[in-house]
Amino acid sequence: MTVFAQDWTTPFGLPPFDLIRDEDFAPAFDAALAEARTNIAAIADNADAPTFANVIDALELAEGGLDRVAGVFYNLAGADSNEAREALMRDLAPKMSAFSSEVSNNKALFARIESLWATRDALDLTPEQMRVLTLYRQMFVRSGAQLEGDAAARLTAVKSRLAVLGTQFSQNLLADEREWFMPLDEADLEGLPEFVVASARAAGQERDAGGPVVTLNRSLIVPFLQFSPRRALRKQAYEAWGARGANGNAHDNRGIAAEILALRDERAKLLGYASFADYKLEPEMAKTPAAVRDLLLRVWQPARAKAGADATMLEAMLLADGISGPLEPWDWRYYSEKRRRAEHDLDEAALKPYLSLDAMLAAQFDCANRLFGLEFRELEGPFYHPDVRGWEVTRNGAHVAVFLGDYFARGSKRSGAWCSAMRSQRKLGGEVRPIVVNVCNFAKGDPALLSYDDARTLFHEFGHALHQMLSDVTYGFISGTSVARDFVELPSQLYEHWLEVPAVLEQHARHWQTGEPMPADMLARLLAASTYDQGFSTVEFVASALVDLEFHESPPPADPMQKQAEVLEALGMPRAIRMRHATPHFAHIFTGDGYSSGYYSYMWSEVMDADAFAAFEEAGDAFDPATAARLERFILAAGGSEEAEQLYLQFRGKMPGVEALLKGRGLLEEV
């Protein structure tokens, strides 16, 4: 009997991480899948007339055991992978896809759902139940429940192959990121701030390299590109960063990307859609590829103009250094950092001692307390890795959630930052409170000192965590972040705004050694520079989003790299800026369907987050209780209980225009 077959007596029902072994997972998945199949068959074959309780309620609880083991495994597989977990991921991909297809292809089960749908007006359902029924039917139809014969069989095969390819893409990327590093001589450390040197030494120690190294972890490679005066080393590091997944080795993702795009197109056509983008966007706020393109191009033009003006200034600095030019992508961050110091008198090396991880954690918790009354008590563990920290979240003495934070980069962790739930909130079958995880890739240090961008990432992911922790719905199917993809980034991007509230930094941005607050003039310069280099960051993002859209709306390209180049050329992509995520390492869109045709959603949500924070500004208080209560009720607690647009309208009273976004990025004057 594995630990997953036993009752857990741990505090708050946390997984007993110290008892879980890798060899427990395979039999636990086998048992959980068998149990889920039995439960699904019982629902489908029930001789009683279909009711909401014996169909939808039963479906909600049918996969409880599977949710339990998957909630632990997939979190560990992303945050602390090893060979055993990677092998099991490859084995599970087709198995989990097959199970999903079995459920969606179960004609008897779908017939019972259809019967409920046909008689829905007579069922006396609550608004939440009606929403859940609508979404269940939509999910089944979009999964191919109405297909027959060869078409149904082919769709099952396509989805299975896509699951395998997504796992392979992710593992190839992790392998490239894990294996590459650039050794540095002591002379190569010249010009680097102490925090970068310390990170390079720590990375070298982790890699057993015998000295400092640069890795492909963003929290190390970006500051290296910002501060290293050695152009040849910047070029070497940048090109390795850009070549992830495209090195012509066993981990090359280019062919995988092409096959994924072809299969997605076939999937959409089988379901009757003109393109995969049309299929994917149908349930989102944007609804159509045309609406997405309109937003992105409205932002692209002013962003490209701003980036072009900035590039001219940076190239002049390059030429003044005696380099013939032109400005290259590995030069941008270096000269931009120099320009930022000159124009804003803002030195990241001087700033970071005031942004320790502990200080910024205190800041994010304090904001959650002032907005929503949440309190955080640190827990002992054990957790799944020694670096992980945990907190019990309470309100007025009542348990709300467990929050886990896994903040430091390591070779076993995939790149980026994310929020996930080991257990989601629901009320059906008894109150279940969530276990929420934030994962980041900050450079480890003693103490860990963050860049301002790192601090924004911390707040961003905690905004997602609040969406999970404050969820207050009956059905897990619509719990927390189970919302439209282009709405899910609203809480996370909105929460970033509280990092820019002067009173928050005045209280929490304190020097890690002396405890002194950030000097007032430094704080003023930091906030004044909040829109600095937005031409660059907006261009690299929008270019990625437009390539994603073109990949999935156009016929699938035989050579995605050629298609990428054609899209960028048509846009007039600035020479010295590249896509934020080039195709071979565009994990957002190729490791699963989540953000495919949906990378734009960060910007769609940003239109709303700029407007949403304006509600607090209009109230005259960043912590206005009435506005915070509306935010919790209609956004954070509501999950997917209503259409996203309706939830936003209830919070704000109107939908925003793109002007708030342009203003927030300092691009409005360029229109």
N, C-alpha and C positions, 0 to 999 in steps of 0.2 A: 504494500500500500504506500503510495507516494504521499508527500506532505499535502498535496492538493486534494486528496481524498479525505483529509481529516478536518475536524473543526479547528479553527484557529482561535486560541485563547489570548492572543496578543492584544495589547492596548489598541482600541479603536479598530480592531480587525485588520491591523496591518499585516502584510505578508511576513511570515517568520523567515526573514532573509538569511539568518544564520543556519537554518535547517534545510534550505532549498539547495539542491545539487543539480548540476546541469543534466545528469542522467534522469532526473525526475520529470523533465518536461515532455519528452516523447510519449511515455506511457500516460501522462496526465492529459495530453492532447487527445490521444486515442480514446481514452475513457470519456472525456468531455464531448468529443464528437459523436461517440456512440450514444451517449445520453441525450444529446441534442437531437439526433436523428429519431430516437424513440419518441421524444416529446413532440417533434414536428409531425410525425406519422399519426400520433394520437389526436392531434388537432385536426389534421386533414381528413382522417377517417372517422371522426366522431359522427355517430348516427343521429345525434340530436340536431335540431335545427340550428343554424348558425346564429350566434348572438355576439355582441361586442365582447362579453366576458369570455366565452369559450373559443373565440378566435383571436381577437387583438390582445386582450389581457394575457391570454395563454401564450401567444407568440412573444410578448414582452418578457416573459419569465422562462421561456423554453431553453434559452442558451446561457443560463446563469453560470453553470459550471465552466463552460467554454470562455465566458467573459472573465472568469476568475483567473484561469491559467494564462489566457492571452494578455490580460492586463499586466501581469508580471513579466511574462516572457518578452513581449515586444518592446516594453520599456527597457529591459536589460539589453536586448539585442541592439538597440540604437545607442544606448548610453555607455555600455560596458561590454562590448562584443569580445568574443574569442572564437577559436576555430570550431569548438563544439556548437556554439550558438549560431555561427554562420552556416554550418552544415545543416543544422535543423531548420534554419530559415529557408534554405534552398529546398529542403524536403517538404516543408509545410506549405510553401507557396501554391503548388498545384493541388494539394489536399484541401486547403481552405477555400480555394477557388471552386473546386469540385463540390464541396459542401454548399457553398453559396448558390451555385447553379442548380443543385438538387432542389433547394428550397424554392427558388424562383421559378423552376420548371415544374413544380408539383401542381398538376392541373386541378386536383381535388382541393388543395389548399387555396389556390387562386379563385376557384369557383366559390368557395365560402366567403372570401373577401369581396368578390364581385356581388354576391347576394346581399351582403351588408351595404355595399355602396349603392345598389339599386333601391334599397329601402331605407336609406340613411335618414330621410326626413321624418320617418315614422319611429325612429329608434330612441327619441328623447335623449340625445347625447349632449353632454356638456360641450362648450366651445373647444376645450382642450381635446376631448375625445374625437370631435369632428375633425379637428386638425390632424390628429394622429391617424385616423382612418384614411383621410385624404393622402397623407404622406406614405402610408403603407401601400395603398393602391398604386400611387405614382411610382414608388420604388419597384414594385413587382412589374409594372408595365415597362418601365425603363430598363429593367433587367431581362426583358424578353419573354415574360410570362404568356404573352399572346401569340408568340411564334409557334409554329408547328414543324414537325418533320425535320428535313435537312437543315432548314434555317435555324431551328432551335439547337440542333446538334452542333452546327458550325459556330454559333455564338458561344456555346459552352467551351468549345475548343479554343476560340479566340481569347476568351477571358482567362482561361487557364494559362495559355502561352504568355499573355500580358503579365500575369502575376509572376511567372518565372523570370521574365525579362526585367521587370521592375526590381526584383530582389538582386538579380545579377548586376544591374546598373549601379545600385547602391553599394554592393560589396566591392565592385571594381573601383569605385570612387574612393571608398575607405582604404582600399589597398594602396592606391597611388598616394593618398595623403599620408598614410602610415609609413610608407617605405622611403619617401624622398626627404632628404635634408641636405643642407649646404653647410659644410664646416667653415668656421671662421677662425682665422689666426688672431692673435692678440692685436695685431695692427689693424685688422678689419673692424675692430670695435671702435675705432676713432670716430668721434662725432656722435656716437650713440648715447642717449641719456642713460643714466644708471638703471632705470627700470627696464629698458630694452636689453641692456647687458645682462642683468639678472635673469630675465626671461630666457635669453639665449643660453646662458650657462645651465639653467634648470632644464631646458629642453635637451641640451647635450648630455646631461646626466641621465635623463630618462631614456635617451636613445643609446646610452653607453658609448658615446662617440669620442670620449677623451678630451672634450673641450666644448666651447660654445658652438651652437648651430642655429641656423634659421630653418624652421619647418613651415609647412603649408597651413598652419593654424592662423586664422585671421588675426587673432590678438597678438601674434608675434610678427607675422610677415608685413602687416600694414604699418606698424610703427617703424619697422626696419626700412620700408620704402619711404617713409616720411623723413627719416633722420639720417640715413647712411649717405655720406658724401661720395661713396665709391660707386660710380655709375655702372661699371661693369658688373658689380655684385648685385646692384638693384635690377639690372636687366636679367641676370641669371635667375634670380629669385622670382621676378615677375613672370618670366616666360614659363618657369616650372609651375607656378600657380595657375597660369592660364592654360597649361597643357594637361591638367588633370583629366584623365579619361581619354586622352588622345595621344598617347605615347607610342602607339604601334606595338604594344606588348600584349600580354595575356589579359590585361585589364582595360583594353581599349573599348570605349563605349560608342563609337561612331556608328558601327553596324547595328548595334542594339537599338540606338535611337531611330534609325531608319526603319527597322522592323516594327518597333512600337508604333510609329506614326502610321505605317501601312495598316497594321492591325486595328488601330483605333478608327481609322477611316472605314475599314470594312465593318467594324462593330456598329458604327453610326448608320451606315447604309442598310445593314440588316434590320435595323430598327426603324427605318423609313426617314432618316434625316439627311439633309443635303451634305452635311459635313459633321465632323466630330465637334467642332466649335458650336454649331447649331444645337447639337444634342446636349453638350455639356452646359451651355449657358441657359437653356430653357428654364430650369428651376431657380436660377440666380436672380438677383435684383436687376442686373443689366439686361437679361432676356435674350439679346441678340448680339452677334459679332459687330454689327454696325454701330450699336450703342457704345461698345467697348472702344472701337477704333476712334469714334468721335471724341470720347474723353481723352484718350491717349494723345491724339494729334493736337488737340487744343492745348495740352500741356507741353508737347514736344517743341512746338515752334518757339515759344518764349524761352524754354530751357536751352534749346540749341543756340539761340542768339546769345544768351548769357554765357554759356560755356565757350562760345567762340570768342567773345570779348575777353574772358578770363585766359583762354589759351594764348592770345596775343601777348598779354602781360607776362605770363609765365615763360613764354619763349624768349621774350626780351631779357628776362633774368638768366635764362640758360645761356644766351649769347654773351651776356655780360660776364659770365664765368669762363669765357673763352672756348665754349663748345660750339661747334659750327651748326648744330641743330640738324633736323627740326626737332621740336618737342615730341618726345615719345611717351607711350603709356607708363613706362617705368620712371619717367621724370615728373609726372604730374603731381603726385603726392609730396615729393621732396620740395619742389618749388612752391607748391601751394602752402605747405607748412611754413616755409620761409616768409611767404607773403602774409600769411596770417599773423605771424609774430610781428612783422613790420607794421601792418595796418591796424591790428587790434592789440598789439603788445601782449599777445597771449601765447605762452609757451606751454605746450602740453606737459613737458617734464616738470614744470613748476606747478601745474594744475593738479596732477595726479595724486600728490600726497594728501590732498583734501578730499579725494574721492575713493577712499578705501572701500573694499567690498562691505565690511561690517557697517560703515557709516551709511552707505547707500541702501543696505538692507533695512537699517533702522528708519531711513527716510521713506522707503516704500511701505513699510508697515505702519509708520506714523500717519501717512496720507490715508491709508485704508481705515485706520482708526478714526480719523477726523471726518472722513466721508461717510463711513458705513458702521462705525462702532465696533469694528473687529479688533480683537486682541490676540497676541501671538506669544505662546509659551514654548521655549525650546525643549525638544525631547532628546532622550539619551540614545535612541536607536536600539539594536543595530539596524543599519540600512544596507543597501545592496553594494555600497562601496565606501571605504573609509572617508572619502571626500564629501559624501552626502550629509547634509544637515536636515533636520526635521523640526516642525513646529505644530503644536495643536492650535487650531484657530477656534476662538470662542466669541460669543456675543452675549452680553448680559449673563455671563456664567454658563450659557448653553453651548454644547459642542456644535461646531459648524463644519469643520473639515480637518484633515491632516494635510499639511503642505510640506513637500520635500524640495530641497534646492541642491542641485548638482552643478557646480559652477566652473570647474577647472578643466582645461583641455587635457586630454591624454590620448594615447595611440588607440585605445579601445573604443573611443567615442567618435561617432560621425560628426562632421563639421556643422557649424551653424548653431542656432539656438531655437528651442521649441518648448511648448507646453503640452503635456499629455495627462491623462487621468488613469491611474491604476484601477480606480473604481469611480463611477459616475453617480451623481445624485438621482434619487427617484423616491416616490412615496408608495407606489404600487407594491403590494406584498409586504409592507412594513417599511418604515423610513430608513433609507440608506444614505449616509453622508459620504461625500467624496474624499478620495485620496488623490491629490493633485501634485504633479511634478513639473518643476521648471528645470530645464537643462541648458547650460551655456558652455562656452569654450574660452573662458578668460585665462590669461596667463597666470600661472600659480606663483605666488610670492609670499614673503613673510614680512609685512602683511601683503595681501593681494591688493594692488592699486589699479583702479580702473581709469580708462580714458572716459571722456564725456560721452563718446559714442557707446562705450561699454555700459555706462550707467543708463543710457537711454534704452539699450537692449534689455537690461535688467528690469526696468520699469515696463517695457513693452510686454515681456513674457509674463510679468506679474499681472498685467491687465487681463491676459488670457486666463490666468489662474483665478482671478476674481470672478470671471464669467462662469467658471466651473464651480467655485466654492459657494457663490451666492445663488446658484440655481435653485429654483423652488417650483418644481413641476411634479406631476404625478408619474409621468411616463419617461423612462430612461431614453426612449427613442428621440425625444426632443430636449434632452437635458443639456444644460451648459452651452458648449460651443457647437451643438448640433443645429446649426443655422446655415443660411445661404453662405457660400464661400466668400462672396464679396461683402458680406456683413460681419463675418467672424473677426476681421481685423479691426473693427470699430472699437471694441473695448480696450484692445491692446494699444492701439495708436493713440486713443484718447488719453490713456493713463500716462503716456509719455509727457503730456502737457504739465503734469504736476511737478515734474523734475525742473521745469522752467519757472515755477513760482518762486520769486525771490525769497519769500519767507521760509520755504522748504530748504533751500541751499544755505540760507543764513543760519538755520538751526542745525543742519546735519553735515554740511560740507566743512569738516573740521580736520586740521592737520593730524595725521595718525600718530605723530610723536608728541606734539605739544598740546593738542586739544584746542588750539586756537582756531577761531572761525576763519573761513576764507576771507582775505582782505576785501573790503567793500569795493575798491577800485578793480580788483581782479574779477569779482562777481559781476560787476557792471560790464566789464569787457567781455566776459564769457557770454552773458545774455545778449550783448550787442552783436556778437559774432554768431548767433544761433542760425542765421541763414547764410553764413559764409560757405562758399563752394557748392551752393545748391544747383548751379548749372551742371556741374560735374555729376553729382549724385542723382539728379533727376534724369539726365541723359542716359546714364548707364542703366538705370532702372527701366525707363520707358522703352529703350531699345530692346531690352530683354522681353518686356511684355508684348511688344509688337511682333517680335520674332515668334514668340509662343503662339500668338493669335494667328499669324500667317501659316505656321506649321499645321495648325489644326483646322483652318478654314479652306485652305487651298488643297489641291490634290497632293497626296503624300509624296514628298520628294525622294528620289532614289538616292540622292546625296544631300543630307541635311546641312552639311557644312557649306556646300555651294548655295543652297537656298538661304542660309543665314547670311552669307556674304551679299547675295542679291538684295535682300531686304535692307541690310544696313547701307548699301550703296544708294538705294532708292531714297532712303531717309536723309542722306547726306551726313552720315555718322562722322563726327569729328575724328581726325586721325589719332589724336592723343588720348582718346577715351575708347575703352572697349566695353562690351556688354558686361553687366554685373555677373551674369551666369552664362558662359558660352555653352553651346549645346552638349558637349561631352561631359560636362559637370553640372548641368542644369537639373539638379536633384529635385527641385520643386515640381517639375513637370514630367520627369521620366522615372522616378522611383515609385510612382503610383499615380492614380488619377486625380488626387486631391487638388492640385493647382494647375493641372493641364487645361489649357485655354483659360486659365484663371489667375495667372500671375498678376494681371492687371488689378486684382481685387484689393491689393494693398492701397493702390491709388484711389479706387472707387470708395473704399472705406475712409481714406484720408479726406475726401470731400466732406464726409459726414463728421469726422472727428474734429476738424477745424471748426465746423459750425456748432458741434455739441459743446466744445469747451467755451465757445462764445456765450452759451447760455449761462455759464457760471460768471463770466465777465460782465454780462448784462445785469446779473444779480448783484454785482459789486463785491463778490466774495468767492474765491476759488474753492471754498469749502461750504458754500451755501447749503444749509440743510434741506431746504425744500427741493432744490435742483438735484442734489445727491439722492434724495428719496425717489424722485421721478426716474433718475438714471437707473437706480437699482430695480425699481418696480417694472419698468417697461423695457429695459435692455438686459441687465445682468441677471435678474431672477427669472425672466420670461423664457429663456432658451429659444426654442423654435416653435413656441406655442401659437404664434401668429406669423403672417407674412412679415418679412423684415421691414418693408416699407411702412406697414401699419404700426409696427412697434416704434419705429423712429418718429412717425407723425404723432403718436401719443406722447412721446417724450418731448418733442420739440415744437410740434404744431405746424411744421412746414418742412419741405425738402430743400436742401441747400443747392447752390450753384457752384461751379468750379472756381469762382472768384476767391472764395475763402481759402481754398488750397493754394492758389497762386500767391495770394497775399502771405500765407503762412510760410511759403518757401522763398519769399522775397522776389518773386518773378512777375508780380502784377504790373510793374512799370514797364515790362518788356512787351506787353500785349499790344 
